[in-house]
Amino acid sequence: MRRNEVISADAAARTVVDGDTVATGGFVGVGFAEEPTLALERRFEATGSPRDLTLVHAAGQGDGGTRGLDHIGADGMCAGSSVGTGGSYRASGCSRSTTASRRTAGRGT
């Protein structure tokens, strides 16, 4: 892959390997890149990989069912997460999470 090359969501999903850390952007359902996570979900369902991912994101990105990080919710797909303000997704394996302190979150400190 060349630097700054535009690739499909499925091609991007193929670059993720077991144990990788995946960072996503957006806030709740706004500005979230749905297609790459759909591609990750399709790949996991077809091959069982990638598994044991660590998620890094600023806020709960999903609807608790079929959108956002809910695509990374299959058992074994997610090992843990680091989140700024809480999560709303079905990734049962992501129960090992670190949440930013409410005292400092959103204050830029």
N, C-alpha and C positions, 0 to 999 in steps of 0.2 A: 504494500500500500504506500503510495506517495504522500508526502506531507500536503495537507489541505485538500486531499482528494475527497470528493463527495461519493459516498457509497450508500447502498440500500440498507434498510433496517435489518434485513436478513443477513447481509454481509457483515454489518456491525456486530450482530449477535454472535456470529461465528468467531469473532476475535476475543470473546469473553471465555475464560477458562475456569475450571473448578478452583474455588478459593479466592477468586478475584474480589476486589472492592469496586462497587459500582456506585457512582454519584449521580444523582438526578437533580434537576432544577424544577422550578415552578413552586407555586404555593397552593396547597390543597389541590384543586382541579384546574387551576389556571396556569397556563404556560408549561404544562407537563408534556413531555415527548412520549405520546402513547404508543406509536408504532415500534420504536426499539424495544420496549418492554413486552409488547405483544410478540415480537420476533423471539425474544428470550424465552417466553412462555412456550411458544410453538416448538422451539428447539429442545427445551427440557422435556416436554411431553413426548417428543419423537425419539430422543436419545438418552434421556436421563442426565444430561449435562447442559449447561454448567450447574454445579451444585455447590453448596456451602459458601454462597456469596455473602459478602458484608455490604449492607446498604448504608449510604451516607446521603442525607437529605435534610432540608431545612424545616419541613412541616409534613404532617400527614398528607400523603399524596395518593388518594384513592377514595372510593365510596363505600368501602367495607364489603364489596362484592365482586364487581366486574371491571373496574377502571383503575388506572394508575398503578401503584405498587402492588395492587391485588394480583397482577400478572406474575409476580414473583412469589406467590403465596403457597405453591405446592410444597408438600413435605419434602425436606431435603434440599430444596433450592436455596434457602436463605439460612445462614448460620447466625447472623446477628445484625444489628444496625446501630448507627450513631445518628441521632435526630435532634434538631434544635428545639422543636416545640411540641412534640408528640406525634403519634402515628395513628392512622386509621386505615389499616389494611389487614388482610387475612393471613399474612405470612407467619404461620405458627412457629416456625423455626427461628423467627426474628425476635423471640421473646427475650433473648439476651441483648438488651439495648442500653445505650448510654444516652441520657437526655440532658441537654444543657441546663444549668441551674436557672430556675425561675427568677432568681435575684439578679442575674446578669443578662439573661436572654433578652435581646431586643434593645439593649442599652448601648451597644457598641463598646462594652468594657470587657 
